[in-house]
Amino acid sequence: MKNHIKIDFVSDVSCPWCIIGLKSLETAIATLGSEVTTDIHFQPFELNPRMAAEGQDINEHLAEKYGATPEQSASNREAIRARGAAEGFVFGMDKRSRIYNTFDAHRLLHWAEIEGKQLALKHALFAAYFTDGDNPSDHETLIRIAESVGLDKIAARAILTSELYADDVRALEKLYLSRGINSVPAVIINDKHLISGGQTSDVFERALKQIVAMA
């Protein structure tokens, strides 16, 4: 189909600009309506692949990683909160105090794609972490979230207590790193057009229209 668009959305569930970018992209797709059909695949990227199981205080982490002062961090959080609100997403800034490892969440997302539930799980993971302040590395939390979107909790537990899909996720992470993806969100259209960052819906809409016109 000429107006079908394949989208690889490279992201991490602990990245606030990733949910902002996803909401903007979805708004753009909805605005285009019947002009295009889309197929979104969420690809794994870990902002903090070596993060310890217990996680780390957000302010401490941002100071270590980016040299951000508490004032800068507070200003950035407010900008993120406001942008999220504009896109219809609630950031519970008072509920989220730590950064966590997200590898197991990516393993569940890999399985969820096979089960046809990847988009629902992605949204649920974003909401659990950013709105509710849940720990996306905790297995019981992940199982509860998986079940909430219609995935089998017994299968989810079996995945999390094994190494199932670990090699698949690592291979995909290496693939996108090898292609120069070093920050997220990175939105790859039809395997060749890259849109970086949490862009506005207008930017996504214009880009999608241009890509369709070139097809």
Disulfide bonds with the S-S distance in Angstrom:
none
